Each structure stands twice: as structure tokens, then as C-alpha cells.
Amino acid sequence: MKALLLDGCREGDYLAMEAVLEMTAALAGRADDVEVVKLRELAISACTGCFGCWTRTPGECVLQDDAATVLRSYLGSDVVAYVTPVTFGGYSSQLKMMLDRCIPLLDPRFTIVGGEVHHLLRYRRYPKTVVLGTLPSPDAEAERLFASLVARNGFNFHRTFEAEVLVGVPDPPSARRCAERLLDRIGVTA
């Protein structure tokens, strides 16, 4: 089994970096191959909204940067974990920029999913996905927004994305338990 971890942490964010370490360890205990991508170290341009990935180069972004490599790893993985500080109820800017560049993974045509209009999926197989957010202190509204955002992003891919938020400065064992719970919830076993 192949796992991909998208590290959306900012340099010096020790809470989120601890979450990355523990999610990596949890994945390593269950996957044969774990790839960790530090988004802050890549050259990823913002999506321009040109939809060239649907019309001019179907399935591939017209922008040539590191996002293409990340998308290939994404599609080749069985499980993907996003780790990010929760920012105003959303993802870090690095992770958000990468997720915006996932548009080529969807087909421009529409279908009805759960009574809502969504894009068709371009590929037969997509990885199971978990999202581990971090907050330095309790913020019920940010946690609620984050859970809703993750659920809606999963719905766009016609599947369930599981999420949890680590609050405060967790000790490594509690961060590891959180990562393990997420993987258990999507059925990723050793």
C-alpha cells in the first residue's frame, strides 16, 4: 500500500509539525511506502481558473510546476493524509493552493450526487483521505467550519474524507492516537 502525506505546515509551526511526525509514523505502520511532501518547499502556482485542464489539456494543468508531480503521487496512492494548521476554519495557504490545483482530477461534466450537482470523476480510482488539523487553542467555530469544509471537499470527490483537529500542544502519544483513529475510520489497517 502507498501513502502520501501532504504537509501544509508553515516553517516553525511546531504543533503542526508534531502532527506531521505522528501521522507519518502512523502511516509507516500501515503502508509499505510513505511519501511526505512538504508543500512549503515546492514551487506551486495559484490556480488561474482558466479551466485549461478541462478543455486544452484534459486531466493536466496548463501550468508547469511541482503540482503536476504531487497530483501523480496523489493518484498513485491508496491513502492520502493532509496535515494543516486550521486557519479561519480552513486549510493553510500552502495546502489550499495545492487543493485548488486538483481541478484536473475531476471531469467538467456533471452528475447528481446526494441530490446535488457535482462533477463526474475523471478516474476510476481515488485514494482514501484523512485530514489532520491543528489549533493552538480551542476554537469551536473554527473546528466546526473545518469539519464542514473537509466533508464538502470529500463530497466533491464522491467519498468521505475523515477529519480531526488537535487542539493545544499535544504530547506525541496523543497526536499519534489521533492519527491512528483517523486511519482506523477509513479502514487503513497494518
N, C-alpha and C positions, 0 to 999 in steps of 0.2 A: 504494500500500500504506500502511496506517495502523499505526503502532506506539504502544504505550502502555508507559511505564516507571513502575513503582510504586516510589518511593523510600522505603524503610523505614529510612532512616538517622536517627540522633539528631543534634540540633544539636551541632556541634563534633567530630563523628567524621570526621576528615579522611581517613582511609583509605577509609571507605565513600563519602564524598563524592567522592573521586577516582574511585572505581569508577562512581559515577553519571555523572560528567562523561564518562568514556571510553565507557560504554555508550550514553549519549546521542549521542555523536559517531559511534559505530559504527552505531547505528540511523539517524541522519540520512544516512549514506552509502548506505543501502539502502531507506529508506522516504520516501514523499512527504510524510507528515505524522507528526511525533513529538510526542506529548503526554507531558509529565513531570508526575507527580502526587506532590507532597511530602506524604506521609501525615501527618507531624508537624504540618502546618498545617491539617488538616481536622478537623471535628467528626464523629468516628466512634464510635458507642457499641458496647459489647461485645454480642455475640450473647447473647440471653437464653435460647436453647434452647427457645423456645415453639413452634417449628415452624409458626407462623402463615403463613410464606412458602410452606408446602406446603398448608395447609388453609384459612385465611381469605382470603388474598390470593395465590393461586398465582403463583409466579415473582417476587414482590415482598416485600421485608421489611416487616413491620408498623412497624418503627422508621423514623422520618422524619429522616434526617440525610444527610451527604455521601456515605455509602456507596452510595446509590442512583445518584448521578451517576457514581461510579467503576465500578459494575457495568455501566452503559450504555456507558461508554467501553470497558470490557473486551470486551463482546460485539461492539462495533463495530470492534474491532481485528483485524488479521491476525496480529500478533505482540505478545506481552506479555513484558516483562522485569521481574523482581523484583530489586532490589538491596537487600541487607540485611547488617548485621553478623551473624555467626554467634554466637548466644547459647546456650550449653549445648547445641550441636548443632542448634539450631532457628533460627527467624526472630526478628527484632526484635519487640518487643511491638506496635509500630505495624503492621507487616506482618501479624503473626499475627492481630491484631484484624480487619483488613480481610479476610484469607483466611477467617476464621470466618464473615464476613458473605456469603460466596459460596454458602452453602447454597441460596439460591433458584435458583441456576443448575442445580441437579440436581432430578430428579423424585423424589418419595417412593417410587415403585415400584422393585422390584428386578429385576436381571438377573444372569446369571453371566458374569464376565469373567475369563479365565485361571484357571478353576476356583474363583473366589472370588465371593462375593455382593457386588455393588456397586449403587449407584443407577443408574437409567436417566438418560440425559442429557435435559434439558428442551428443548434447542435443537438445530438441525441442524448448526450451525457454532460451533466454539470456536477461539480463537487458538492458534497455536504459542507455546510458553512456554519461556523460559530463566530461570535463576536464578543470579545472581552474588553469592556470599557473600564476606565479608571477615573475616579473623582477624589480630590484631596480631602473633601469633607462632604457630609451628607447634603444632598440637594434633591428632594423628592421630585420636583418638577423636571429637572434635567434628566433624572433616571426614567421618568415616565415618557418624556419625549424621545429619549434614546431607544427605549424598548419599542416604541411605536415606529420609529424610523427603521430600525433593524427589521421588524416584522414586515413593513411595507416593501423594503428592498428585497426581502425574501419572496414576497408575493409576486414581485415583478419577474422573478426567475421561476415562478410556479412551484415554489417549495418553501419549507420552513427554515428560517435562519434562527438559531438559538442564541440568546444573549444573556450576559450577566454583567454587573458593574461591581468592581472592587472599590470600596469606599475607605478612605483614610490610608494610613501606611500599614499595609498588611505584612505579617511575617511570612517568609517564604512558604511554610506549610499551608497557611490558609489560602494563599494565592494559588498554590498547586492544587488544593482541593477544589477550588473554584474552576480551574481549567479542566480538571478531571470530570467534574459534574457536567460541564458543557459537552465534553466528548461523549460521556455516557448518554446524554439526552439525544444525541444524533446517532447513537448506535455504533460508534467507533470503538472497537474493542482491540485488546492486545493480540 
